Amino acid sequence: MPSPSFDTARGGALTVAAAQIDSSYGDLDANLAKHLRMIDEARKRAVSMLLFPELSLCGHSAGKDALRLAMRLDHPALAALAEASVDLHTSFGFIEEAPGGQFYNSQATVTRGQIVHVHRKVQLATYGKLRDGLYYAPGAELGAFDIDSRWRIATPICNDLWNPGLVHDLMCDGVTLLAAPISSAREAVGGGFDNPSSWELNLRFYAVTYGVAVVMANRIGTEGMLGFWGGSRILDPFGNTVAMGSTTEEELVVGELDFASLREARFLLPTVRDSRVFAERGIRTTRQPATN
């Protein structure tokens, strides 16, 4: 039998939080101040991973003002968030100005004065009332980062999560916490799409299929003719809701995730194990022409 100390050591509890906020369009100073207040509250509640929504520093529709609102990675606002994140990792959304005058819808993760990861939205949303493709270049890489020996985190942005192939690749890369920054309005797609229920289905699918923990941060409030429905949440690796935000208020949604639960989920349903085997084999079939 394993020793009690060994069992305790591999428990790996992690306190995570979604900062469900209403960003002020184009007002960097106001949004930065709100981010810093949320970081302070998260630190008081012993949060280790804090997630803000997509484009949280500038506003959902800020792409058309990218020339004014874009930030390089050495921008003072990013440095301020990194310096404030002493005892936790903080992930937030912004318009990134990259070398060569390229603009991206990006999510940066910072801690202890450093930027540790930047994800550029790969699957740009240009449909319904969404206009990503008009303003941003698509990201070209998937990536993840470790906060300790158990928790490997990826931050795919909003529509990235509607491309199952992207999420599948992240799972094969060993991701154990899927951090999902989104900016979802009820009116975004139109037609018969119910965004709140669709997101619930999407996130629970990934949690259950891959045995992965999930923290999703959606914004709240209105911007132009779009109404954002909040509903930020934390799911365990069995798809159970650990914590969930309101549909009307700003708040810090906090929950604890246990790595022992992830181990159990992946042992009982070894999707990641088997997917990795197939990925390493490079199993692809070349379609042969039909013969009579």
N, C-alpha and C positions, 0 to 999 in steps of 0.2 A: 504493500500500500504506500502511496506517496505520503511524504511527511506533511503535517498541517501547514508548515511554513511555505512549502512548495505550492500547496493549493492556494494559499492566500496570495502568493506572489503572482500567480497567473490569473487572478481575478480581473484586474485591469479596469476598474470603474472609471468612467470619464464623465464629467459634468459639462454639458454643452448648452448653448443658448442661441435662440434666434431673436435678433433685434428687429421687431416689427415696428417700423417707423413710417412716417409720412414725410418724404423728402420735399423740400421747397425747390421748385424748378429754378435752376440757374443760380441759386444762392449758396455759394460754397461756404461762406462764413457761418451761416445759420445751420447748414447741414453738418459741417465739421463740429460745431459746438454740440449738436445733438449726438453725434457719434461719440464724442469724448464723454458725455454724460452717461451714455449706455455702457461704455467701457468701464467707467467707474462703478456703476451699479453691478455689472457682471463680475468685476473683481471682488466686490464685497460679498457676492454670493458664490465665490470659489469656482467660477466658470473657467474651464480650460480652453474651450473652443467657442468663439463668439462669431456668429454669421450675420451679416447685414444683407439686405436685398440687392438685386441687380441695380446697377447705376445709382447706388444709394447716396453718393456724394453730389450728384448733379440733377437727378430727376429722370423719369422714364423717357421723355421725349427730347432729351437734350442733344441728340445727335445733330439736329439742324443747326445748333450753336456750337459745334465742336471746335471751331476756330477760337472761340472765346473760353470754352469750358474745359478743353482737353488739358491733361497734365502729364508731364514727363515723370519718370520714376524718381527723379530727385526733387520733386515739388515739395515745398514746405508743409503742405497739408498732409501728404503721405508720411513725411518724417514725423510730424506731430502725432499721428495715429500710431506709428511704430514705437515712438518713445513712450506713449501712454500704455502700451501693451506689455507691461513688465512681467506679469504673472500669467499671461494667457496669450493664445493666438487669436488675432482678430482678422476677419476676412470681410472686405467691403468692395463695392462696385464704383467704377469711375470710367471716364473716357481717357484712354491712354494715347498720348502722342508718342509714337515710336520714331526712330531715325528714318530719315527720308520723307518726312511729312505724311506718315501713315497713321491712321486713327483706328482704334480698336475699342470695342465694348469689353472691358476687362474687369477681372476680379483679383485684387491683390490680397495676400495674406501676410501679416506682419507680426513680429514679436521681438521684444527686447531691443528695440531700435533698428531692427533689420527687416527688409523685405525677404521673405523666404520662398514665396511662390507667386507667380502671376499666370492666370489663365485668361486667354483671349477667346471670346465666344467663337466657336467653330461654326455652329449651325445658325446662321443669321435668320431672324424671323422677318420675312417680307411678304406678308399676306394679311388679309383682313384689315385691321387698323394699325398694323405694325410695319415699321419702315427701316429696320436695321440695315438692310442691304443698300439703302440709298446713301448711308453715311459712313459705314464702317467696313474695313477689310475683314475677311474671315480669318480667324486664328488657324494656324496650320499644325498645331501640335496638341496632344493630350499629355497631361502630366499629373503628378501627385507628390505629396510630401509627407514625411513621417514626423509625428510629434513625440513619439516614443517607440518602443519596440513592438507594440501591439497595434497602435492606431495609425493607419496610413490614410490620408485624406485627399479627396479630389473635390474640386469646386466647379463642375460643369454648370454653365449659366443657362437657365430657363429653357429655351428651345433646344439646347444640346441634349436635354433629357428626353426629348421626343424623337431622338435618333437612337434606337436601341443598340445599334452597332457601336456607337461611341461609348455608351455605358458598359457594354460587354467588354470592350478593350480595357477599360479602367478596372473592371473586376478581375480580369486576367492578370493585371499588373499588381494585384494584391491589395486593392483598396478595401478598407474595413469600415470607413465612415464616408458616406456620400453626402457632401454639403451642397445643398441646392439653393443658390440665390436666384430668386425669380422676381419678376415685376408683372404680375398677372391681373388684368382688368376683366371684368365680366363681359365687356363688349369687344374684347380684342379680336376674336375670331369671327363671331357672328353666326348666323344660321341657328342650327339646333345644338350648338356646342355649349355645354354647361361647364365653364372653366373650373369652378371649385370641385365639382364631383369628378371631373376628368383628371385633375391633379391628384386627388385622393387615390384614384385607380392607378395612375402612373407610378406614384411613389410606393404604394403598397406592393405593386407588381415587382419592382426592383428589390424591395426589402425581402419579400418572401422568396423570390426566385434565386437570389444570390446570397441570402443570409447576411445582408449588409445593413448596418445601422444608417439612419437617414436623419438629417436635420435640414428643414426647408424654411427659408425666410422669405416671406412675401411682404410687399409694402401695403400700406393702408392709405385711405383718403382718396382725393380726386386730383386729376391733372387734366385740364382741358375738358373733353367730353368723356374721359375714361374714369371709371370708378373701380378702385382696387379693393379687393375683398379680404385681405389679411389671411387668416387661417393658417398662420405659420405653425409648424409642428415638428415633433421629434418622434421617430418610429424606432422600435427595437428590431433586431434581425428576424423576428417572426412576423413582422408587419403590424404589431400592436402599437397603439398610440400611447406614448409615454407622457406627452404634454402637447397642448394645442392652444393657439391664440384665438382671440375673438375675431369677429368680422367687422368690428367698428372702431377699435381703440388701438393706440400705440401701446406697446408693452414689451417686456423682456420675457420670452417664453423659455423656461429653464427645465431641463430634465437630466437624469442620470442614465448612462448607458453602461452595461456590464459586458466586458469582453467574454466572460464565461458563457453568456447567452449566445454570442456570435459563434464561439467554438461549437456549442451544442447544435445550433442551427445548421452549420456547415458540415457537421458530422452526420446529422440525420438526413440532410438533403444536399449531397455533395456536388452541386451545380458548378461551383468554381473549380473544384478539383478536376472534374471531367472536361470542363471547357478549356482549361489550361492544357490538358493532354492533347485535345484536338488542335488547339492553336499552335502548339509546338510541332505537331506533325505536319501542319500546313495542309490539312485535308481540303482539297479542292477537286472537283470533278470537271473534266472537260466534256461538254455535251457533244455526243456523237450524233452525226446525221442519221435520221431514221432510215432503216433499210427494209425493203420489201422481201 
